[in-house]
């Protein structure tokens, strides 16, 4: 999953939690309006009705695309109501304690979620104010001269209802947060620990030319979890991206890949193999990325042409000029750059002419579609476009000899897929694919 895709998923989870807060708030307020109507306290019926309308208005603002603003005003309305109710109606005495102020905890929790969605000073101040109000009412018997407290009998019943309601809301909020964000947080902590303990390993999938000869490999990351065994990237890379761990993780991949190339340079049968690694947007756009790559190559005395960086189309959604500038700097040092999963992300046709690419990788989804007439025409068009731009074309996901022959006929010069070999750990890869360097076809 791309950086943009995972970030959208994280925002979607937060938005879902925020939108849940509106109907819950309106529902709780509406129920209290009915309860006050039963005891014929029409002042409180009016106040609860106004609060319910305010929450619904904020919900309408949120539905119009201003979610954070709607959440902010909703919290302000709730704080004003709870503050007024706690001072004027739920007045502490020796018989019945004040309990309404515990709603400040729910307001602060809602503010925390909104702050994760759209950090702002206003939201931070609202959270701090809600927590301060809860602390103040919990520690002191705050009263005002103009208060008109409810009867002790009514407050006794309300105390139990308020406490139970807030307990349920808190439990529900925690469960919702855990369901939407908890697994990410737990896995993110495990990932940080895994990086420190070097629990990761590179697997290598062979890349061959039209004759079936080994020309290189793609390095694919695996997490060697102490309990779960090998974990595929799809199961942890999105979490690492959301947690901001990709630069550190990508740095480890870069260093390990260059170390492998350094070892291969000492052998006659591997010194010309090209190794491709995937680079995330977070890693690529770091100021020190160029320096890190050059330093890793120079330290290991590896020829830059043997390292190929694979970028995805999602990088083109921001700072295209910075992207092109850094790509050109890497190209000038002799480092190869490939466009990975072409056609599956944002349309990049307008940028292809200016991007300093050496290779275009046709995504496996297009290769699978070659069994249909339209799919075959599309793949031929993509290959022809790459040739017109002077790019090498690599076909990913080759699983059958028919796919291999078709892509070969389209002019592809490099191939990768289960038809030639699955990703393997370094020693297994060397044992299996470096004898004679001729893989052939139909080899699993």
N, C-alpha and C positions, 0 to 999 in steps of 0.2 A: 504494500500500500504506500502511496506517495505521501510526502510531507503535507501537502495541501489537503489530501484526502483524510489523513488522520487528524489533522487539526479541525477539519470540518466535523468529523465524528465527535471529537471532544466538545466542540461548541454546541453541537446538536444535543448531546447529553445534558449539558448545562441548561440549554434553553428548555428542554423538556422538564427539568426540575423546577425552573422558574415558572413555567406556565402551569404546573401543578399547584404552585403556591396560590395563584389567583382564585381558582374555584374552591380550594380548601378554605382560604380566608373568607370568601364571600359566604360559603356554606356555614362556617362556624358562627359568623356574625348574624346570619339569618336565623339560625336556631336560637341564639340568645335573644333576638328581637321577639320571637314567638314566646319564649319563656317569660320575658318581661311583660308581654301582652297578657299572659295568663294571670300574673300578679297585679295587673292593671297599673304598672308604672310607665305612664305614657311618655315621660321625658326620656327614659332609657330606650323605649321603643323607637322614639324619634332619632336619638343618637346612633343606635345600632343600624337603623335604616339608612341614615346618612353615610355611615361608614361602609355599609354594604354597597351603596351606590358609588362611593368613592373608589372602592376596590374594583367594581365592575368598569368604571371609567378608566382606571389604570390598566385593566385587562384589555380594554378597547385600544388604548394607546399602544400597548405592547403588540397587539395583533396587527397594528398598522406598520409594524417594523421598528418600533422604538421600545424594545423589550427592557433594556436597562433603565431608561427613563421611567417607564411604567412601574418597574419594580421600586425605583427610588421614591416616587410619589406615593406608592402603595404603603411602603414602610413608614413614611412620614405620617400618613393618615392614621395608620395603626398605632404608632407611638403616641400621637396626640390623643387618640381615644383612650388608650390604656393608661396614659398619664392622668388624664382628667378623671377617669373612672376610679383609679386607685386613690386619688386625693379626695374626691368628693363623695363617692358612693361606697367604696370598699375600704372604710376607715378602720384601722387597726384598733382593737381594744383587748381587754384581758380575757374576754369570753371567746371571741372568734378572731383568729389572725387574718391579716391581709394576705390574699393569694393571687389577686389579679395580676400583680406585677411580674409573675413568672412568664407571662406572655412575651415579655421583653426578650427572653431567651430564643423564642421562636422567630421573632423579628430579626434578632442578630444573626441567627442561622440562615435565614433567607438572604440577609445582606451579604453574608460570607459567600454564598453561591453566586449571587449577582456580581460580587467583586471579582470572582474567578472568571466570570464571563466578560466583564468590562471594568477593569480597575479604574477607580477614580477617587479623588480626595473626598468628594461628597459622600460616596458610599462608605468610605472608611470612617468618616465622622459619624455617620448614622449608626454604624456598628458599634463604635466606641460609646456613643450616647446611650444606645439601648442597653449595653452592658453596664454603664455607669448608673442608669436608672434602676436596673435590677439590683445592683449592689446596694444602692442607697436605700431603696425600699426594704430590702432584706435586712439591713443592719440598723435601721432607725424606724420609729413609729411615726413617720411623716404624716402630719395633719394640717388642715387649713381651716380658718374660721368660717369660711362660707360653705363648708361641706354639708351635705344633707345625706348622712349615711343611711343605708338600708337597715332594716331590723335585723337583730341577731339571728332570728329564726331563718330569715331569707338568706342571710350571709352564710349561715352554717351549711345549708343545702348547697349554695353556690360554691362554697369552698371545696366541697367534695367534687362537684362537677368540674370546676376550673382545674383542679389538680389532676383529675383523671383525663380531662381533655388535653391538657398540656403534655402529660406523660405519653398519651397516645400519639400526639403530634411529634413529639421528640423521637419516640421510637420509630414512627413511620418515616421521619426525615432521615434518621440515621440509616435505616434499611434502604431507603431510596438512594442515598448518597453511596452507600456501600455497593449497591447493585450497579449503579451507573459509573462510579469512579473508583470504588474500592479495589477491585481486581487489578486495575491499572497501577494503583499506588503500591499494592503488595508486590506485584511483579516488577515494578520499577525499582523497589528496594532490593529485590533479589538480583536484578540486572546490575545495579551498582556494585553489589557484593561480588557478582560473577566477574565483572571487569577487573576488580582489584585482585581476585583470586585466579585470574586468567583461565576461566572455565570455557573459553571459546576456542574453536578450531576451524581451520579452513578446509573445505572440501574442494576438489578440483574436477571440473567436467571438461572432457576433451573437446577441442575445436579442430576440425580437419579441413583439408582443401578438397577440390573436386576429385582427386585421385584417391582419397581416403587416407592421406598422409597426415600425421599429427603436426599441427602448426602452432599449437598453443593450448591454453585452457582458460576457463573462467573460474576465479576463486569465489566460492560461495560460503557464506558464514553459517556456522552451526554452533548452537549452545549446548555444551556437554553438561547437562543439568545433573547434579549428584543423585537426585531421586527419579527424575523423569527420563533420563538418558538423553539422546540427541533431540533437540528441539529445533524444528524448522523455522527459518526466518519469518515466515508469514505469521507465526504465533508470538513473536516477540519484537520484531522490528517496529510495528506500529506503536507499541508501548514505549519503546526506546525513543522514538521520534517525539511522542507527546511529552516524555519526561526530559527532553533536551539532552539525551545521552548519545545521539548519533555522532557528533564530532569526536567524542572520546572513543566510541566503538569503531568508527571509521578510521581513526588514527591507528588503532591496533591492527585493523585489517591491512592498512597501507604498510606499516612496518613489517608485519608478518609476510605479506606478499613479496616485498622487496628482499627480505631475508631468504625466501624460497628461491627467488631469481638469482640471488648471489650464490646459493648452493648449486643451482643448475648451471651457472656460468663456469663451474669448475669441471663439468663433464662434457665430453665431446658430443654426446647424443642429446643433450638438453640445452646447450648454450644458446641456441637460436630460438627457443620457445618463447612466445609472447604470452604474458599473463594479464588477464583483464580483471579489474575490480570495480565494483559498483560504488559510486560516490553519492551521498545524500546531499540535498540542497543545504542543510544546516552545516555540513562539513565543508562543502565547496565554497560557500560564501564567507567563511571565516577569513579574516585578514591574513592570518598566518598560513593558510592552506598551501599556497604556492611555495613558501619557504619550507614547509614540512615535507613536501614531495621532493623538492630538490635536495634537501639535506639527507633524506632517507636514501636516495639514489647515490649521492656522492659518498656517504659514509660506507655503503656496502659495495661501492665500485661497480654498480650495475648500469649497463647502457640504457639510457632513457627510452630508446625505441622498443625495448622489451616490455615496458609497462604501458598498459592501455587503460584509460579511465573511461568508465561507462556512465554517461549522464542520461537523465530522463527528460521528457518534454515538459514536465511540470516545472522545471527550472525557468522556463521562458515566461512565466506569469509575472515576474518581478525583476527589475534591474537587468534588463537585457544588455545594456551597454557594459555594465560591470562584468556580466557573464562572458561576453565576447572578448573583452579586454584580458580577462584571466585565462580564457581558453587560448588566445593568441600567444600569451606569454609562455604557457606550457608547451604549445606547439613549437615555438622557437627553440625550446630546449630539447626538442626531439621526442616529446612524449605524445603517444597516440591518444586520440579521443574518439569515442564511439557514441552514437545516439542510440540508446537502448529502448526497446519496446516501442519502436516507431509506430505512430498511428493510434495508440491507445490512450494518449493524454490530450493535452491542449493542442490545437492545430498550430503547427510550427512551420508551415510551408513558406510563409513570408520571411522566416529567419534562416532557412536552410542555406540560402545563397551567401549569407554573410558569416555563418558559423564555420569556424576552422575545424571541420570534422575530417576524419580519415575513413570512418566506417559507419554504415547504417545497418542496424540490426532489425530485421523484420520479425515482428512479434509472432509467437507461436499460434496465437488465435487466427492470424491471417493464413499461416501455413495449413492449419486444420481446415480452413474454409476453401482450400483449393479443389476440393471434391465437387464444388458447385461451379457453374459457369461464371457467375458474377464474382465469386471469390477468386477464381483463377485469373480473371481479367484484372481485378484489383491488384493482386500480387504482381502481375506482369507490369502494371502501370507504376507501382512503387519501385520495382527493380529498375525499370527504365529511367525513372526520375533520378534515382541514385546514380546510375551510370552517366546520365547527362551532367550531373554535378561533379563527376570524377571521383565518386566514393566507392570504396569496396563494400560489397553487400554480403552480409552474413545472415543466414536463415536459422532462426532458433526453433526448437521444438520439433526437430525431425524425428519422427517415430517409425516411419515405414520407408521401404525402398521406393515406393511410388512417389512419396513426398520429396525424397532426395532427388530422384530423377527429374521431377517437375521443376524444383528450385534450381537444379543444375541447368536445365533448359532455359530458365529465366535469366541466366547469366550470373547467378550467385557464385562467389568464389570461395566462400567459407561456410561451414555448417556446424551445427551443434544440436544435440538432442539424444534421447535414449537409444536411438538407432545406432549410435556410435559408442555410447557409454553413459552410465549414470555418474553423478558426482560421487567421488570417493575421497577418503582421507589420503594424505600425501603419500604415505608409504604404499598403500594399496594402489593408488593411481600410478606411481612409478613402476611397481611390480607388473601391473597389467598392461600399461600402454606405452612404456618406453623401450620395449624389446623390439627392435627393428623399425619402430616409429610408424609402421604401416598398420592402420587400424582396420581398414576395409569397411565394408558395410554389413549390416545385419548382425553386428556384434552387440550384445547386451552389456 
